[in-house]
Amino acid sequence: MLYMNAPLASACIDAMKQSKPRTMAATRWLLHICLAAAAAAGLLQVRAQPDSIGFISIDCGLPGTASYVDDTTKLSYAPDAVFTDAGSNHNISAEYMTPTLSKRYHNVRSFPDGVRNCYTLRSIVAGLKYLIRASFKYGNYDGLGRPPVFDLYVGVNLWSNVNVSSPDAEGILEAIVVVPDDFVQVCLVNTGSGTPFISALELRPMKSSLYPHANATQGLLLFDRRNFGPIDAADIVRYPDDPHDRVWVPLVDATTSWSSVSTARTVLNFNKASYEAPSKVMQTAITPRNASENIFFTWNSQLRPDDPTPGYVAVLYFAELDSLPSNAVRQFYINLNGELWYRSYSPYYLFTDTLHSLRPMRDYPQYNFSINATTNSTLPPIINAVEVFSVISTTNVGTDSQDVYAITAIKEMYRVQKNWMGDPCGPKTLKWDGLTCSYAISSTPRITRVNISFSGLDGDISSSFTNLKAIQYLDLSHNNLTGSVPDTLSQLPSLTVLDLTGNQLSGSIPQGLLKRSQDGSLNLRYGDNPNLCTNADSCHTVKGKSKLAVYIAVPVVLVVVIGLLVALLFYFLMRRKKQGSTNNTVKPQNETPVSHVPTGDTYVQSSLQLAENRRYTYKELKMITNNFQRVLGRGGFGKVYDGFLKDGTQVAVKLRSDSSNQGVKEFLAEAQILTRIHHKNLVSMIGYCKDGEYMALVYEYMSEGTLQEHIAGNDRNRRYLTWKQRLRIALESAQGLEYLHKGCNPPLIHRDVKATNILLNTKLEAKIADFGLSKTFNRDNEAHISTNTLVGTPGYVDPEYQATMQPTTKSDVYSFGVVLLELVTGRQAILFDPEPTSIIHWVRQRLARGNIEDVVDVRMRGDYDINSVWKAADIALKSTMQVSAQRPTMTDVVAQLQECLQLEEVRSRGDATASSRDPNSGYNAYATDGQSIDVSQSSSAFEMNHNLGRAPRMGIGPAPR
């Protein structure tokens, strides 16, 4: 049976639905095309799998779908179209197309678009060791005559720079790595020095016992691999002579400094050998032509961009090829840079043995090996082959595999045209646009936020979203999504925001989502979906356009509406009558009738929409507050009093004073806002009072007071906030503001964000308060929100708003940036030093010196992750840029603060890999600039010499015999 892959099957089904063929023949014809496409896709998919021995061999840039068999190795090479979905094919220039040139160098695939482009090799064994080889021949394919320089990654770890020195050079990079998943990605990254390209890509499985230096945290990058003894420079050994398809390049003696030794007999490996050299390589060896000389080889250390002192692993292969008489002895010792590396060794007859570094060798600018005969030896030293590797770090881990599969399926379903190539979360500098990830050191990165709004998505909501188990924020707004909302989204354990606004979704919202929305655990946004209902019983889809149905429906709707209006009028008449006859209720005196209260550019009804919260009389407030006995604080509206409800619930009562400059308008504005916003990081309103001239708001009680009290050290317990507590307060406050900006409809600008308007409860959880100055705005037309009066608090007011009188959400971002600087420094928004100075200017001046300790609150006594503090200060300074367009959004701020908190949590757990405490290091201190490595192999990386007159003698070898 033939199975289509999901995107292809979906495309075929959609095509058949949309075409609506009128004949059976047309239907069969379209189905035939789909099956043919499926067959072609299936064929390509087969070719994308490893062959029978586990090899994957790709000719990059090979056009068409046909594979070919290499003349030498008899391995089949496939075109690369099924391994990557980017780039273009090119032939190299005819002048470099020599008769002996391997076919895989005839063409290249180049990647002019995007920063990172990747090949994905699938169906491999997770946790297995693989040899991965990439080949490059520029061949002036683009006619520019400028070979590029770019980076090559294996997974999320830097493999090497690629720098092919000339158009006719053939560059090869080879690594041995442990692959953590059942796929591996090889990515080419544009560094601004030309368009990346590649000629061939090969993957070969290795036994886990081979190359023990390669493990989960480090890989081996081949520096050179040489076969000693062949007399023909073209006598390269690889598959099938080497079952692992390593490429052994002969080093031919052009100076006759040594003699070649060979045998036709098979040279075996010991059981459980760590390297398993092929017999054909071990059948040849070299020995000094002058028996009194030694064998020398040397190489120079080459800097890597991520490691200025790379470690090297040398593997020396030995086998005795002659059956020695009983009185003959071949024994030698080995020196490295004049010091003893191995004391005494004699090779085994027709058995391969190796000497290798126990751990990577470092800190030498040059590595000089000499193999010297001992005083007991009657024969000169011998060597058959050598491999040298540099060590590359593979400590960076890729995104959780389940998240990768899910987001990749989403990418394929919607054909997302972003930088969605390679690993979704790593490295951080190449993270996919629209994603936010968590980076806990003790676990793999997880996708926590997906924002693909305004991305032209169409079709149903992908079921793959439900496999993103760590997702907290999912924004699919303003696309063309159709169909129903999956109930499985309600089962995502961490989801707190789901934005489906502005699509074409239909049906009813699942009860699971509605329930979570109602209990406050989920901020659900679904406006501007004309066919979406919140009640399954009220969702009726009109199947046809029957006029009779319309004639019946219209009168029914009118009757229902009239009935509701009559019932509503009756209800309010009875309510007014009841209130007038209640003995314990004070009748409002001289109350100004207010039917609509302006907030922003809209008018809202005050009396009806405030009815959902309890309305208190002034007499009840006196009882609740024990005659307004205890003052909790003061503000522009008036005093805030401590109080208790009848059930014992502690509350805060904000009573407007006669001298307040905030009148009925501000009171009703704040009350109206608080009735329609609900978020865990916004203070909740329990009730209100509008009783004659008395106006008050009743809030939930926040026992730990204002953030400003804690920053100033005036909190009740005289304790200072730890850095972790400060970060959590900042994050929670930012989440509250993000909800105002993105979760409210219409959205809100707070306009008075400051430390005194951030309140803390007993758990030091932060909540934004005081919405009297808040203003609604049109998300699509922010710039046209104009005000007649500048509001806010000196030190926190956005200078752009101050100049234009047009507040935006970025005005709140600016004010929050000031609060964040207060949390970092422990100082107020305006300093007297001795002249009044903005905290922004004060921090910028000191950070320009490069020392974070000049600004950090000394009360924290250095108990913080230095990179976390640097990052937080950077967020704050970006948030307080003079030009609002240069500031981040609150969504960006939330994501960055989550990363700051993760850094601090890792440090507080005492992780051995926590970041540096160097006070002079920035949070991006690990970025380095390195030199590129020339991967051309036109000549050996070794220099070998056996003539003492041409090379200095190394070590303490025996006197010349």
RACOR-V802765 format. One record per pair of residues at least 24 apart in sequence whose C-alpha atoms are under 6 Angstrom apart, sorted by the first residue. I is the first residue (numbers start at 1). J is the second residue. If there is no record, write none. Layout:
i->{I,I}
j->{J,J}
This chain:
i->{4,7,55,55,56,56,57,58,58,59,59,60,60,60,60,61,61,61,61,73,83,83,84,87,91,92,92,93,93,93,96,105,108,108,109,109,110,110,111,112,115,115,116,116,117,117,117,118,118,118,119,119,120,120,121,121,122,123,124,124,125,126,126,126,126,127,127,127,128,128,129,129,129,129,130,130,130,130,130,131,131,131,131,132,132,132,132,133,133,133,133,134,134,134,134,135,135,135,135,136,136,136,136,137,138,139,139,140,148,148,149,150,150,150,151,151,152,152,153,153,154,154,155,156,156,156,157,161,161,163,164,164,164,169,170,171,171,172,174,174,175,175,175,176,176,177,177,178,178,210,210,211,217,217,218,218,218,219,219,220,220,220,220,221,221,222,223,223,224,224,225,225,226,226,226,227,228,228,228,228,229,229,229,229,242,257,257,258,258,258,259,259,259,260,260,261,261,267,267,268,269,269,282,285,285,286,286,287,287,291,292,292,294,294,295,295,295,296,296,296,296,297,297,297,298,298,298,298,299,299,299,300,301,301,305,305,305,309,311,311,311,311,311,312,312,312,312,313,313,313,313,314,314,314,314,315,315,315,315,316,316,316,317,317,317,317,317,318,318,318,318,318,319,319,319,319,319,319,320,320,320,320,321,321,328,329,329,330,330,331,331,331,332,332,332,332,333,333,334,334,335,335,335,336,336,337,338,338,372,399,399,399,399,400,400,400,403,406,406,414,447,448,449,449,450,451,452,453,453,454,454,470,471,472,473,474,475,476,477,477,478,478,479,480,496,496,497,497,498,499,500,500,501,501,501,501,502,502,503,504,505,505,506,506,507,508,508,508,508,508,509,588,588,589,591,599,600,600,613,614,615,615,615,616,616,617,617,637,650,651,651,651,652,652,652,653,653,654,654,655,656,656,666,669,670,670,681,681,682,682,682,683,683,683,702,702,703,703,704,704,704,705,705,706,706,706,707,707,707,707,708,708,711,723,729,731,732,733,734,738,738,747,747,748,748,749,749,749,750,752,753,755,795,795,810,813,814,814,817,817,817,820,824,825,825,825,826,851,865,866,867,868,868,870,870,871}
j->{38,413,203,204,202,203,202,200,201,104,200,108,109,199,200,89,107,108,109,239,119,120,119,111,141,139,141,139,140,141,139,199,198,199,197,198,196,197,196,195,189,190,188,189,187,188,421,186,187,422,185,186,184,185,183,184,183,182,182,183,182,179,180,181,182,178,179,180,178,179,177,178,206,208,176,177,204,205,206,175,176,203,204,174,175,202,203,173,174,201,202,172,173,200,201,171,172,199,200,170,171,198,199,170,167,167,168,167,193,194,193,189,190,191,188,189,187,188,186,187,185,186,185,398,426,427,394,932,933,934,934,935,936,936,936,935,936,935,221,222,220,221,222,219,220,214,219,215,216,274,275,274,394,395,392,393,394,391,392,389,390,391,392,389,390,389,388,389,387,388,386,387,250,385,386,385,285,286,384,385,260,284,285,286,278,289,946,287,288,289,286,287,289,285,286,285,286,350,351,351,351,352,384,383,384,382,383,381,382,380,960,961,371,372,370,371,946,369,370,944,945,369,943,944,367,368,942,943,366,367,942,366,365,366,929,930,931,363,360,361,362,390,391,360,361,389,390,357,360,388,389,356,357,387,388,355,356,386,387,354,355,386,353,354,384,385,386,347,352,353,383,384,347,348,349,350,351,352,347,348,349,350,349,350,378,377,378,377,379,373,374,377,372,373,374,381,371,372,370,371,369,370,955,368,369,368,954,955,957,425,444,445,446,444,445,446,468,464,467,457,471,472,473,474,474,475,476,477,478,478,479,494,495,496,497,498,499,500,501,502,502,503,503,504,522,523,522,523,524,525,525,526,525,526,527,528,528,529,529,529,529,532,531,532,532,532,533,534,535,536,534,691,692,692,692,775,775,776,687,687,687,688,689,688,689,689,691,662,701,699,700,701,698,699,701,697,698,696,697,696,695,696,772,772,771,772,736,767,736,767,768,767,768,769,760,761,761,762,760,761,762,759,760,756,758,759,755,756,758,759,755,756,826,864,766,897,766,766,894,890,891,776,777,775,776,774,775,809,774,792,815,819,829,830,884,879,879,880,876,879,880,876,856,855,856,857,857,920,904,917,923,900,903,922,923,923}
